[in-house]
Amino acid sequence: MTPAELRSWLKESESKSAGWNSESGETIGHESGRKIVNILEHNPTGHPTQYTGDDIDHMRRVVSYCKRHLAQEESAKHDPHSRSYRSLKNWGHDALKK
């Protein structure tokens, strides 16, 4: 997803209804989505030297989460109303987008 698509999605009420809540009350995936938007907007060209160690660590976590979730949750790939699909979108991955 592009930063604009992800930012728009995170404003939707559906985005807040999937995933585990953190101590702040926001879901972990929602927090991750905000971090992803920040990372992508601060380095729009994707130049490797412009990422911080925290950026890289977070994006590795994102890739790991999406890979694991897609392998475990078949509904995320087919049902845009499933909790799994919404959770993946919070992490910046639209499973229905080609």
N, C-alpha and C positions, 0 to 999 in steps of 0.2 A: 504494500500500500504506500502511496505517497504521503508525505507529511500532512498535506492538506486533507486527504481522505481520512487519515487516522485521527487527526484533530477533530474533524467533523463527526466521525463515529464516536469518539470519546464524549462528545456533548449529548449524544442520544441516551435516553433513559434505558434502552436495551443494553447498552454497554456496561451499565452499572449493576446488571442483574446476573452476572456470570462470574464465577471464580471465587476464590477464598478471600475473605476479608483480612486485611492487615490490622495492625494495632490502631492505625489512623481511622479505620472504618471504611476506607476505600479498598477495592479489591487489589490484589497483588498485580494482576494483569493490567488493571487500569493505571496503576502507578507506573508499570513498565511501559505502557503505551505513551504516557507523557514523557518519559525518559527517551524513548525512541524518537519522538517528534523533535525533542531538543537536540539529540545527537545529529539527526539528519539535517536539521535547519542550520546548525553551526558548522556543518561540513557538507554543503550541498553538492560539491564536486566529488566527494568520496575519496579525497586525497589521503593516502595512508598515514602520512606524517601529521595530519591535523587531528587525529583521534587521540584522546587521552587513554591511559591505562584503564580507567574506570569505564570509558566508552566501550573499549574492546571487551572488557569483562562482561559488561551488561549485554552486549550483542551476542556474545558466546552463549550466555544464559538464554537469550531469546531463541537462538537457533536450536539449542538443546531442547527447550520446552516445546517448540513447534514440532520438531522431529518426533519427539516422544508422544506428544498429544495426537498427532496425525496417525501414528502407528496404532495407538490404543483406541481411538474414538472414530470409528467409521462414519458415524452420523455427522461429524463435522464436515465431511466432504460432500454431503448430499442435502442436508437439511439446514437452511438458513435460520430456522427458528429454534434450533437446538442450542442448549447451553454451551456445548462444546464449540460450536461454530462461533458464537458470540465471544467466548473466552479467547479463541485464537485471534479474532479480530482485535481484541484488546492488546494482544501481543504483536499486532502489526501484520498479521497474515490472514488474508481473505481466501479461505479454502475453495471458494467457488470461482475465484478470479483466475483466468488462464494466463 
